[in-house]
Amino acid sequence: MHDLDASGDSELKIGSLFTGYGGLDLAVEHVFNAKTAWFSELNEPVARVFSRHWPETSNLGDITTLDWSHVEPVDILIGGFPCQDVSTVGKRAGLAPGTRSGLWAHMAAAIDALQPEWVVIENVRGLLSSPATRPAAEGDDHDRRDPGDATPDGATLRGMEPDPWHLGDNATRPLRALGAVLGDLADLRLDARWIGLPASHVGAPHQRFRIFALARRTVPHSTSDGLIARRGDSRSGASETRDDRAVAPDHRLRAPRTGWLTEQEGRIGDAVVPDRWTVQRWGRYADAIARWEHITGRAAPAPALLNDADGPRPAPAFVEWLMGLPTGWVTDTDDLTFSQQITMLGNGVLPLQATSALATLTRCESVPGPSSPD
Protein backbone atom coordinates (compact mmCIF):
# COMPACT_ATOMS: atom_id res chain seq x y z
CA MET A 1 0.00 0.00 0.00
CA HIS A 2 1.07 3.62 0.20
CA ASP A 3 1.06 6.60 2.53
CA LEU A 4 -1.31 9.54 2.30
CA ASP A 5 -0.45 12.06 -0.38
CA ALA A 6 -0.55 15.81 0.19
CA SER A 7 -4.31 15.95 -0.36
CA GLY A 8 -4.97 13.25 2.23
CA ASP A 9 -6.17 10.77 -0.39
CA SER A 10 -4.95 7.28 0.53
CA GLU A 11 -6.41 5.46 -2.48
CA LEU A 12 -4.60 4.46 -5.62
CA LYS A 13 -6.18 6.00 -8.72
CA ILE A 14 -7.35 3.88 -11.66
CA GLY A 15 -7.68 4.91 -15.29
CA SER A 16 -10.04 2.59 -17.14
CA LEU A 17 -10.00 1.92 -20.90
CA PHE A 18 -12.54 -0.07 -22.95
CA THR A 19 -14.51 -0.05 -19.73
CA GLY A 20 -17.80 -1.81 -20.45
CA TYR A 21 -20.01 -2.26 -17.39
CA GLY A 22 -17.01 -2.09 -15.04
CA GLY A 23 -16.27 -5.75 -14.26
CA LEU A 24 -12.50 -5.26 -14.36
CA ASP A 25 -12.80 -1.99 -12.42
CA LEU A 26 -14.60 -3.81 -9.63
CA ALA A 27 -11.84 -6.42 -9.36
CA VAL A 28 -8.99 -3.90 -9.45
CA GLU A 29 -10.69 -1.59 -6.94
CA HIS A 30 -11.20 -4.60 -4.69
CA VAL A 31 -7.68 -6.09 -4.92
CA PHE A 32 -5.80 -2.78 -4.79
CA ASN A 33 -8.21 -0.85 -2.56
CA ALA A 34 -8.25 1.72 -5.34
CA LYS A 35 -10.69 4.16 -6.92
CA THR A 36 -11.50 4.68 -10.60
CA ALA A 37 -10.64 8.29 -11.47
CA TRP A 38 -11.81 8.31 -15.09
CA PHE A 39 -12.85 5.93 -17.84
CA SER A 40 -12.89 5.74 -21.63
CA GLU A 41 -15.90 4.09 -23.26
CA LEU A 42 -17.10 4.86 -26.78
CA ASN A 43 -20.46 3.08 -26.59
CA GLU A 44 -22.86 5.60 -25.03
CA PRO A 45 -25.45 3.14 -23.63
CA VAL A 46 -22.66 1.11 -22.02
CA ALA A 47 -21.09 4.30 -20.64
CA ARG A 48 -24.40 5.24 -19.03
CA VAL A 49 -24.50 1.93 -17.16
CA PHE A 50 -20.97 2.50 -15.87
CA SER A 51 -21.76 6.09 -14.89
CA ARG A 52 -24.78 4.89 -12.91
CA HIS A 53 -22.43 2.92 -10.62
CA TRP A 54 -19.54 5.44 -10.74
CA PRO A 55 -21.44 8.76 -10.83
CA GLU A 56 -18.37 10.73 -9.76
CA THR A 57 -16.24 9.45 -12.66
CA SER A 58 -15.95 11.23 -16.02
CA ASN A 59 -15.93 9.52 -19.42
CA LEU A 60 -13.06 10.59 -21.67
CA GLY A 61 -14.78 9.07 -24.72
CA ASP A 62 -13.10 7.63 -27.80
CA ILE A 63 -9.58 6.41 -26.98
CA THR A 64 -8.39 7.08 -30.53
CA THR A 65 -9.00 10.82 -30.16
CA LEU A 66 -7.47 11.42 -26.73
CA ASP A 67 -4.51 13.70 -26.11
CA TRP A 68 -2.87 11.95 -23.16
CA SER A 69 -0.92 15.07 -22.22
CA HIS A 70 -4.22 16.51 -20.94
CA VAL A 71 -5.36 13.40 -19.03
CA GLU A 72 -5.05 13.05 -15.26
CA PRO A 73 -2.20 10.65 -14.36
CA VAL A 74 -3.18 7.47 -12.54
CA ASP A 75 -1.45 4.77 -10.50
CA ILE A 76 -3.13 1.85 -12.29
CA LEU A 77 -4.16 1.74 -15.95
CA ILE A 78 -6.55 -1.07 -16.85
CA GLY A 79 -8.31 -2.30 -19.95
CA GLY A 80 -9.70 -5.20 -21.91
CA PHE A 81 -9.09 -4.03 -25.47
CA PRO A 82 -11.57 -5.33 -28.09
CA CYS A 83 -11.34 -9.08 -28.61
CA GLN A 84 -13.21 -9.52 -31.91
CA ASP A 85 -10.08 -10.06 -34.01
CA VAL A 86 -8.34 -12.43 -31.59
CA SER A 87 -11.39 -14.41 -30.45
CA THR A 88 -11.57 -18.06 -31.49
CA VAL A 89 -15.13 -17.42 -32.74
CA GLY A 90 -14.10 -14.40 -34.84
CA LYS A 91 -12.28 -14.03 -38.16
CA ARG A 92 -8.88 -14.30 -36.45
CA ALA A 93 -7.49 -11.19 -38.14
CA GLY A 94 -5.22 -10.90 -35.14
CA LEU A 95 -3.56 -8.00 -33.41
CA ALA A 96 -2.87 -5.77 -36.39
CA PRO A 97 -3.15 -2.15 -37.49
CA GLY A 98 -6.67 -1.34 -38.66
CA THR A 99 -8.40 -4.07 -36.63
CA ARG A 100 -10.50 -3.47 -33.52
CA SER A 101 -8.10 -5.58 -31.47
CA GLY A 102 -5.34 -3.39 -32.88
CA LEU A 103 -6.67 -0.69 -30.53
CA TRP A 104 -4.16 -2.19 -28.09
CA ALA A 105 -1.70 0.23 -29.70
CA HIS A 106 -3.70 3.14 -28.24
CA MET A 107 -3.58 1.56 -24.79
CA ALA A 108 0.18 1.16 -25.16
CA ALA A 109 0.40 4.86 -26.08
CA ALA A 110 -1.56 5.72 -22.94
CA ILE A 111 0.86 3.67 -20.83
CA ASP A 112 3.80 5.44 -22.46
CA ALA A 113 2.34 8.89 -21.79
CA LEU A 114 0.81 8.40 -18.32
CA GLN A 115 3.54 6.16 -16.85
CA PRO A 116 1.31 4.30 -14.38
CA GLU A 117 2.90 2.14 -11.70
CA TRP A 118 0.63 -0.80 -12.58
CA VAL A 119 -1.10 -2.05 -15.74
CA VAL A 120 -3.90 -4.63 -15.79
CA ILE A 121 -5.05 -6.28 -19.03
CA GLU A 122 -7.86 -8.77 -19.69
CA ASN A 123 -8.73 -10.58 -22.89
CA VAL A 124 -9.96 -13.83 -24.41
CA ARG A 125 -8.17 -17.17 -24.83
CA GLY A 126 -7.49 -16.36 -28.48
CA LEU A 127 -4.79 -13.93 -27.35
CA LEU A 128 -2.61 -17.03 -26.92
CA SER A 129 -2.93 -18.21 -30.51
CA SER A 130 -3.93 -15.30 -32.74
CA PRO A 131 -1.18 -13.70 -34.83
CA ALA A 132 0.18 -10.21 -34.34
CA THR A 133 1.30 -8.00 -37.21
CA ARG A 134 3.31 -4.83 -36.86
CA PRO A 135 4.45 -2.32 -39.44
CA ALA A 136 8.14 -2.46 -40.27
CA ALA A 137 10.29 0.06 -38.44
CA GLU A 138 11.84 2.82 -40.53
CA GLY A 139 15.26 1.75 -41.80
CA ASP A 140 14.75 -1.92 -40.89
CA ASP A 141 16.87 -4.11 -43.18
CA HIS A 142 15.17 -7.51 -43.06
CA ASP A 143 17.60 -9.15 -45.52
CA ARG A 144 20.62 -8.77 -43.26
CA ARG A 145 19.10 -10.15 -40.06
CA ASP A 146 20.52 -13.68 -40.11
CA PRO A 147 23.63 -14.31 -42.20
CA GLY A 148 24.19 -17.83 -43.48
CA ASP A 149 27.12 -18.47 -41.16
CA ALA A 150 25.21 -17.49 -38.01
CA THR A 151 25.11 -21.18 -37.06
CA PRO A 152 27.27 -24.11 -38.25
CA ASP A 153 26.17 -25.16 -41.74
CA GLY A 154 23.72 -22.24 -41.66
CA ALA A 155 21.08 -24.54 -40.22
CA THR A 156 20.93 -26.33 -36.92
CA LEU A 157 23.18 -27.34 -34.08
CA ARG A 158 22.30 -30.26 -31.81
CA GLY A 159 18.60 -29.99 -32.65
CA MET A 160 18.32 -26.19 -32.39
CA GLU A 161 15.81 -24.52 -34.65
CA PRO A 162 17.07 -22.26 -37.44
CA ASP A 163 16.55 -18.57 -36.75
CA PRO A 164 15.57 -16.95 -40.07
CA TRP A 165 14.12 -13.83 -38.41
CA HIS A 166 16.54 -13.39 -35.49
CA LEU A 167 13.63 -13.05 -33.06
CA GLY A 168 13.85 -9.98 -30.89
CA ASP A 169 15.26 -7.63 -33.50
CA ASN A 170 12.53 -7.24 -36.08
CA ALA A 171 9.14 -5.65 -35.39
CA THR A 172 7.52 -7.63 -38.24
CA ARG A 173 8.63 -11.03 -36.98
CA PRO A 174 5.91 -13.68 -36.53
CA LEU A 175 4.33 -13.22 -33.11
CA ARG A 176 1.33 -14.37 -31.15
CA ALA A 177 -0.95 -11.61 -29.92
CA LEU A 178 -0.07 -12.15 -26.26
CA GLY A 179 3.64 -12.17 -27.15
CA ALA A 180 3.24 -8.81 -28.86
CA VAL A 181 1.43 -7.34 -25.85
CA LEU A 182 4.02 -8.64 -23.40
CA GLY A 183 6.80 -7.41 -25.68
CA ASP A 184 5.28 -3.94 -25.78
CA LEU A 185 5.02 -3.92 -21.98
CA ALA A 186 8.69 -4.87 -21.74
CA ASP A 187 9.59 -2.08 -24.17
CA LEU A 188 7.66 0.26 -21.87
CA ARG A 189 9.80 -1.01 -18.96
CA LEU A 190 7.07 -2.92 -17.21
CA ASP A 191 7.61 -6.33 -15.64
CA ALA A 192 4.60 -8.48 -16.56
CA ARG A 193 3.08 -11.75 -15.43
CA TRP A 194 0.01 -13.37 -16.94
CA ILE A 195 -2.41 -16.13 -16.09
CA GLY A 196 -5.25 -17.86 -17.89
CA LEU A 197 -8.13 -19.36 -15.98
CA PRO A 198 -11.76 -20.33 -16.55
CA ALA A 199 -14.67 -18.81 -14.67
CA SER A 200 -15.35 -22.27 -13.26
CA HIS A 201 -12.13 -21.85 -11.25
CA VAL A 202 -14.06 -19.55 -8.90
CA GLY A 203 -17.20 -21.70 -8.95
CA ALA A 204 -19.14 -20.23 -11.88
CA PRO A 205 -21.31 -22.73 -13.80
CA HIS A 206 -19.53 -22.06 -17.11
CA GLN A 207 -15.99 -22.04 -18.53
CA ARG A 208 -15.44 -18.52 -19.98
CA PHE A 209 -11.66 -18.85 -20.09
CA ARG A 210 -9.87 -15.50 -19.90
CA ILE A 211 -6.29 -14.19 -19.95
CA PHE A 212 -5.22 -11.66 -17.31
CA ALA A 213 -1.90 -9.80 -17.31
CA LEU A 214 -0.50 -7.71 -14.48
CA ALA A 215 2.51 -5.49 -15.06
CA ARG A 216 4.48 -3.23 -12.75
CA ARG A 217 7.06 -0.59 -13.51
CA THR A 218 10.61 -1.88 -13.23
CA VAL A 219 12.43 1.45 -12.90
CA PRO A 220 11.66 4.57 -10.86
CA HIS A 221 9.84 7.47 -12.47
CA SER A 222 12.32 10.05 -13.71
CA THR A 223 11.73 13.42 -15.34
CA SER A 224 15.29 13.30 -16.69
CA ASP A 225 14.75 10.12 -18.68
CA GLY A 226 14.97 10.97 -22.35
CA LEU A 227 13.66 7.64 -23.64
CA ILE A 228 10.03 8.38 -22.78
CA ALA A 229 8.80 11.96 -23.08
CA ARG A 230 6.88 13.10 -20.04
CA ARG A 231 5.16 16.25 -18.86
CA GLY A 232 7.38 16.80 -15.85
CA ASP A 233 6.60 15.30 -12.46
CA SER A 234 2.92 14.40 -12.62
CA ARG A 235 3.01 13.22 -9.01
CA SER A 236 4.41 16.35 -7.38
CA GLY A 237 1.91 16.13 -4.55
CA ALA A 238 2.70 12.52 -3.68
CA SER A 239 4.63 11.37 -0.66
CA GLU A 240 8.09 9.98 -1.38
CA THR A 241 7.20 6.90 0.65
CA ARG A 242 3.84 6.22 -0.99
CA ASP A 243 4.68 2.56 -1.81
CA ASP A 244 6.78 1.64 1.22
CA ARG A 245 4.28 0.55 3.87
CA ALA A 246 3.04 -3.04 3.95
CA VAL A 247 -0.54 -3.52 5.13
CA ALA A 248 -2.14 -6.90 5.59
CA PRO A 249 -5.05 -7.52 3.19
CA ASP A 250 -7.50 -8.07 6.05
CA HIS A 251 -6.73 -4.58 7.38
CA ARG A 252 -7.83 -2.84 4.20
CA LEU A 253 -11.18 -1.10 4.23
CA ARG A 254 -13.42 -2.07 1.33
CA ALA A 255 -15.58 0.39 -0.55
CA PRO A 256 -19.31 -0.45 -0.48
CA ARG A 257 -19.14 -0.89 -4.25
CA THR A 258 -16.94 -4.00 -3.95
CA GLY A 259 -17.73 -5.28 -0.47
CA TRP A 260 -19.87 -8.08 -1.92
CA LEU A 261 -16.77 -9.50 -3.63
CA THR A 262 -15.29 -10.22 -0.20
CA GLU A 263 -18.35 -12.29 0.62
CA GLN A 264 -18.12 -14.18 -2.68
CA GLU A 265 -14.42 -14.89 -2.16
CA GLY A 266 -15.16 -16.36 1.25
CA ARG A 267 -17.61 -18.90 -0.20
CA ILE A 268 -15.38 -20.33 -2.95
CA GLY A 269 -14.63 -23.96 -2.21
CA ASP A 270 -17.48 -24.49 0.23
CA ALA A 271 -19.15 -27.88 -0.02
CA VAL A 272 -22.60 -27.45 -1.56
CA VAL A 273 -25.24 -30.14 -2.00
CA PRO A 274 -28.26 -29.18 -4.13
CA ASP A 275 -31.64 -29.66 -2.50
CA ARG A 276 -34.44 -31.68 -4.03
CA TRP A 277 -36.14 -28.67 -5.60
CA THR A 278 -32.91 -27.57 -7.31
CA VAL A 279 -32.36 -31.05 -8.71
CA GLN A 280 -35.93 -31.16 -10.04
CA ARG A 281 -35.60 -27.76 -11.68
CA TRP A 282 -32.07 -27.96 -13.11
CA GLY A 283 -31.45 -31.68 -13.60
CA ARG A 284 -27.83 -32.46 -14.48
CA TYR A 285 -26.89 -28.80 -13.97
CA ALA A 286 -28.08 -28.81 -10.36
CA ASP A 287 -24.63 -29.13 -8.76
CA ALA A 288 -23.19 -26.22 -10.77
CA ILE A 289 -26.24 -24.01 -10.25
CA ALA A 290 -26.39 -24.69 -6.50
CA ARG A 291 -22.69 -23.92 -6.10
CA TRP A 292 -22.99 -20.56 -7.90
CA GLU A 293 -26.15 -19.69 -5.99
CA HIS A 294 -24.20 -20.27 -2.78
CA ILE A 295 -21.20 -18.18 -3.93
CA THR A 296 -23.25 -15.28 -5.27
CA GLY A 297 -25.69 -15.41 -2.37
CA ARG A 298 -28.80 -15.33 -4.55
CA ALA A 299 -31.01 -17.75 -6.42
CA ALA A 300 -30.66 -18.26 -10.15
CA PRO A 301 -33.24 -16.29 -12.17
CA ALA A 302 -35.24 -17.91 -14.95
CA PRO A 303 -32.75 -18.75 -17.72
CA ALA A 304 -34.91 -17.84 -20.74
CA LEU A 305 -37.50 -15.40 -21.99
CA LEU A 306 -40.37 -16.92 -23.92
CA ASN A 307 -42.49 -15.39 -26.67
CA ASP A 308 -44.56 -16.86 -29.45
CA ALA A 309 -42.84 -14.97 -32.25
CA ASP A 310 -39.15 -15.75 -31.65
CA GLY A 311 -39.19 -18.67 -29.24
CA PRO A 312 -36.95 -18.82 -26.15
CA ARG A 313 -33.95 -16.52 -25.82
CA PRO A 314 -31.46 -16.00 -22.98
CA ALA A 315 -32.77 -13.85 -20.15
CA PRO A 316 -30.46 -10.88 -19.40
CA ALA A 317 -31.07 -11.31 -15.66
CA PHE A 318 -29.84 -14.91 -15.87
CA VAL A 319 -26.71 -13.91 -17.80
CA GLU A 320 -26.09 -11.15 -15.25
CA TRP A 321 -26.27 -13.80 -12.51
CA LEU A 322 -23.88 -16.05 -14.47
CA MET A 323 -21.39 -13.15 -14.42
CA GLY A 324 -21.65 -12.96 -10.64
CA LEU A 325 -22.95 -9.38 -10.69
CA PRO A 326 -25.36 -7.90 -8.15
CA THR A 327 -29.01 -7.94 -9.17
CA GLY A 328 -29.78 -5.19 -11.66
CA TRP A 329 -26.15 -4.15 -12.29
CA VAL A 330 -26.87 -4.05 -16.03
CA THR A 331 -30.54 -4.99 -16.23
CA ASP A 332 -31.98 -2.33 -13.90
CA THR A 333 -32.33 0.29 -16.62
CA ASP A 334 -34.81 1.34 -19.27
CA ASP A 335 -32.05 2.66 -21.55
CA LEU A 336 -31.05 -0.73 -22.97
CA THR A 337 -32.93 -3.27 -25.04
CA PHE A 338 -32.70 -6.94 -24.07
CA SER A 339 -30.27 -7.49 -26.96
CA GLN A 340 -28.05 -4.63 -25.81
CA GLN A 341 -28.02 -6.03 -22.28
CA ILE A 342 -27.01 -9.48 -23.51
CA THR A 343 -24.25 -8.00 -25.70
CA MET A 344 -22.92 -5.86 -22.87
CA LEU A 345 -22.88 -8.80 -20.46
CA GLY A 346 -21.28 -11.07 -23.04
CA ASN A 347 -18.46 -8.57 -23.61
CA GLY A 348 -17.90 -7.97 -19.90
CA VAL A 349 -15.55 -9.31 -17.24
CA LEU A 350 -16.61 -11.64 -14.45
CA PRO A 351 -15.40 -9.67 -11.38
CA LEU A 352 -14.74 -12.67 -9.10
CA GLN A 353 -12.70 -14.38 -11.83
CA ALA A 354 -10.60 -11.24 -12.34
CA THR A 355 -10.21 -10.86 -8.57
CA SER A 356 -8.86 -14.40 -8.27
CA ALA A 357 -6.45 -13.89 -11.17
CA LEU A 358 -5.10 -10.60 -9.80
CA ALA A 359 -4.79 -11.99 -6.28
CA THR A 360 -2.69 -14.83 -7.70
CA LEU A 361 -0.52 -12.52 -9.81
CA THR A 362 0.14 -10.08 -6.97
CA ARG A 363 1.48 -12.97 -4.91
CA CYS A 364 4.14 -13.70 -7.55
CA GLU A 365 7.57 -12.83 -6.19
CA SER A 366 8.61 -10.95 -9.33
CA VAL A 367 5.55 -8.72 -9.24
CA PRO A 368 5.06 -7.59 -5.61
CA GLY A 369 1.43 -7.10 -4.68
CA PRO A 370 -0.09 -3.84 -3.49
CA SER A 371 0.09 -5.07 0.10
CA SER A 372 3.58 -6.56 -0.10
CA PRO A 373 6.87 -4.85 0.79
CA ASP A 374 9.02 -4.01 -2.21
LOSE-697844 format. One record per residue (C-alpha): z, x, y; residue in one letter. Coordinates in steps of 0.001 Angstrom, whole numbers, padded with zeros to 6 digits, always signed. Layout:
N
ZXYA;...
***
This chain:
374
+000000+000000+000000M;+000198+001074+003624H;+002526+001057+006599D;+002298-001312+009540L;-000382-000451+012056D;+000185-000548+015811A;-000359-004307+015947S;+002226-004965+013250G;-000394-006169+010765D;+000527-004949+007283S;-002481-006414+005460E;-005618-004601+004464L;-008725-006180+005996K;-011664-007354+003883I;-015295-007682+004913G;-017144-010045+002591S;-020899-009996+001920L;-022953-012540-000073F;-019731-014508-000051T;-020449-017802-001812G;-017386-020008-002262Y;-015042-017009-002093G;-014257-016271-005746G;-014358-012496-005263L;-012422-012797-001991D;-009626-014605-003814L;-009361-011844-006415A;-009450-008992-003895V;-006938-010688-001588E;-004689-011196-004603H;-004918-007684-006092V;-004791-005799-002780F;-002560-008209-000851N;-005343-008246+001721A;-006918-010688+004156K;-010600-011499+004685T;-011470-010642+008293A;-015094-011806+008313W;-017840-012851+005932F;-021630-012888+005739S;-023259-015899+004087E;-026783-017098+004858L;-026587-020463+003077N;-025027-022861+005595E;-023632-025455+003137P;-022019-022657+001111V;-020644-021094+004298A;-019030-024403+005239R;-017161-024498+001925V;-015875-020974+002503F;-014886-021758+006085S;-012910-024780+004894R;-010624-022425+002923H;-010737-019536+005441W;-010834-021438+008759P;-009763-018374+010730E;-012662-016240+009451T;-016021-015954+011234S;-019419-015931+009519N;-021674-013063+010592L;-024716-014779+009070G;-027803-013096+007631D;-026978-009582+006408I;-030535-008389+007076T;-030163-009002+010823T;-026734-007467+011417L;-026111-004512+013701D;-023165-002873+011952W;-022224-000925+015069S;-020941-004221+016506H;-019033-005361+013402V;-015263-005047+013047E;-014356-002196+010648P;-012542-003178+007467V;-010498-001449+004770D;-012293-003126+001855I;-015949-004156+001738L;-016848-006553-001073I;-019949-008314-002296G;-021914-009705-005202G;-025470-009093-004029F;-028091-011572-005327P;-028608-011344-009078C;-031914-013214-009525Q;-034005-010076-010065D;-031585-008338-012432V;-030451-011393-014406S;-031493-011566-018056T;-032741-015126-017416V;-034835-014097-014403G;-038159-012279-014032K;-036451-008875-014301R;-038143-007491-011192A;-035142-005216-010897G;-033407-003558-008003L;-036386-002873-005773A;-037490-003152-002147P;-038661-006667-001341G;-036632-008401-004067T;-033518-010498-003470R;-031473-008105-005577S;-032878-005337-003391G;-030528-006670-000691L;-028090-004159-002195W;-029703-001699+000233A;-028238-003704+003143H;-024789-003583+001562M;-025164+000180+001163A;-026078+000398+004858A;-022937-001563+005722A;-020832+000861+003666I;-022464+003797+005441D;-021787+002335+008890A;-018321+000814+008399L;-016855+003536+006162Q;-014375+001313+004296P;-011702+002900+002141E;-012578+000630-000797W;-015736-001102-002052V;-015790-003898-004633V;-019035-005046-006282I;-019690-007860-008774E;-022885-008735-010584N;-024409-009964-013833V;-024825-008170-017173R;-028481-007487-016360G;-027350-004788-013934L;-026916-002607-017033L;-030510-002933-018215S;-032740-003925-015301S;-034831-001179-013698P;-034342+000181-010213A;-037207+001300-007998T;-036859+003312-004833R;-039436+004451-002320P;-040275+008144-002462A;-038444+010288+000059A;-040526+011841+002816E;-041802+015255+001748G;-040892+014747-001915D;-043183+016868-004109D;-043056+015174-007506H;-045524+017598-009148D;-043255+020617-008775R;-040059+019104-010147R;-040110+020522-013683D;-042201+023630-014308P;-043478+024188-017828G;-041162+027121-018468D;-038008+025211-017494A;-037056+025111-021179T;-038248+027271-024109P;-041736+026174-025155D;-041662+023718-022240G;-040221+021078-024535A;-036916+020927-026330T;-034081+023182-027342L;-031814+022297-030258R;-032653+018601-029991G;-032390+018324-026192M;-034655+015806-024523E;-037442+017068-022262P;-036746+016551-018568D;-040065+015574-016949P;-038411+014123-013827W;-035493+016542-013393H;-033061+013628-013047L;-030892+013849-009985G;-033496+015260-007632D;-036075+012527-007237N;-035389+009141-005646A;-038238+007523-007627T;-036981+008627-011033R;-036528+005913-013682P;-033107+004326-013220L;-031153+001334-014370R;-029923-000946-011606A;-026264-000066-012151L;-027146+003638-012166G;-028862+003238-008810A;-025854+001427-007336V;-023403+004025-008637L;-025680+006804-007405G;-025780+005281-003937D;-021984+005020-003915L;-021741+008687-004868A;-024174+009589-002077D;-021868+007658+000262L;-018964+009798-001014R;-017209+007070-002922L;-015643+007610-006335D;-016561+004598-008475A;-015433+003080-011752R;-016935+000015-013373W;-016095-002413-016125I;-017887-005254-017859G;-015978-008126-019362L;-016546-011760-020334P;-014667-014665-018812A;-013256-015350-022273S;-011250-012130-021847H;-008904-014065-019546V;-008953-017203-021698G;-011883-019139-020234A;-013797-021309-022728P;-017114-019527-022060H;-018531-015993-022038Q;-019976-015438-018518R;-020091-011658-018850F;-019899-009873-015496R;-019951-006295-014189I;-017315-005223-011655F;-017309-001902-009805A;-014482-000499-007711L;-015061+002513-005488A;-012749+004484-003229R;-013514+007062-000586R;-013225+010613-001881T;-012899+012429+001449V;-010860+011658+004574P;-012474+009841+007474H;-013713+012324+010050S;-015336+011729+013419T;-016693+015288+013304S;-018680+014746+010116D;-022350+014973+010974G;-023641+013657+007642L;-022783+010032+008378I;-023081+008804+011957A;-020035+006880+013097R;-018862+005159+016248R;-015848+007379+016803G;-012462+006600+015303D;-012623+002923+014401S;-009013+003010+013216R;-007381+004408+016354S;-004546+001909+016129G;-003677+002699+012524A;-000656+004626+011368S;-001384+008088+009984E;+000649+007199+006898T;-000987+003836+006225R;-001809+004678+002556D;+001223+006779+001639D;+003865+004285+000545R;+003955+003041-003036A;+005125-000543-003522V;+005591-002137-006904A;+003186-005053-007524P;+006047-007504-008068D;+007382-006726-004583H;+004202-007833-002836R;+004235-011180-001100L;+001332-013423-002071R;-000546-015575+000392A;-000479-019306-000449P;-004249-019142-000886R;-003951-016936-003996T;-000470-017729-005281G;-001919-019867-008077W;-003629-016770-009498L;-000201-015286-010225T;+000618-018355-012295E;-002680-018123-014180Q;-002161-014419-014892E;+001246-015158-016363G;-000198-017608-018905R;-002946-015384-020334I;-002207-014626-023957G;+000234-017482-024485D;-000023-019151-027884A;-001557-022598-027446V;-001999-025241-030136V;-004132-028258-029176P;-002499-031638-029663D;-004033-034438-031679R;-005598-036145-028668W;-007311-032905-027574T;-008712-032360-031051V;-010038-035929-031158Q;-011681-035601-027755R;-013112-032072-027963W;-013603-031446-031682G;-014477-027826-032457R;-013972-026894-028802Y;-010355-028083-028814A;-008757-024630-029127D;-010769-023189-026218A;-010247-026238-024006I;-006504-026390-024694A;-006097-022687-023917R;-007897-022988-020563W;-005988-026155-019691E;-002781-024196-020265H;-003926-021198-018184I;-005266-023251-015278T;-002371-025690-015408G;-004550-028799-015326R;-006415-031013-017754A;-010148-030656-018259A;-012171-033237-016293P;-014946-035245-017915A;-017722-032754-018748P;-020736-034910-017836A;-021993-037503-015399L;-023920-040370-016918L;-026672-042490-015395N;-029452-044564-016864D;-032251-042842-014966A;-031649-039155-015747D;-029243-039185-018671G;-026151-036947-018818P;-025823-033945-016523R;-022979-031456-015996P;-020153-032770-013848A;-019396-030460-010884P;-015661-031068-011310A;-015866-029837-014906F;-017802-026708-013914V;-015248-026092-011153E;-012508-026268-013802W;-014466-023881-016045L;-014423-021386-013152M;-010637-021654-012958G;-010691-022945-009377L;-008150-025361-007896P;-009171-029014-007940T;-011663-029776-005191G;-012285-026153-004146W;-016030-026872-004048V;-016235-030545-004985T;-013899-031980-002335D;-016619-032334+000289T;-019269-034815+001342D;-021549-032051+002655D;-022972-031050-000731L;-025043-032932-003275T;-024071-032701-006941F;-026959-030275-007494S;-025806-028055-004633Q;-022283-028023-006030Q;-023515-027006-009484I;-025703-024255-008002T;-022868-022917-005862M;-020465-022878-008797L;-023039-021281-011067G;-023610-018457-008565N;-019903-017897-007973G;-017244-015545-009313V;-014448-016606-011644L;-011376-015401-009672P;-009104-014741-012668L;-011830-012700-014385Q;-012337-010599-011239A;-008573-010207-010857T;-008275-008860-014403S;-011173-006451-013885A;-009803-005104-010596L;-006283-004789-011986A;-007699-002687-014831T;-009812-000515-012522L;-006972+000142-010084T;-004908+001479-012968R;-007546+004139-013697C;-006188+007568-012829E;-009327+008614-010954S;-009242+005547-008720V;-005613+005059-007594P;-004685+001433-007104G;-003493-000091-003844P;+000097+000087-005073S;-000100+003582-006559S;+000793+006866-004846P;-002205+009021-004013D;
***
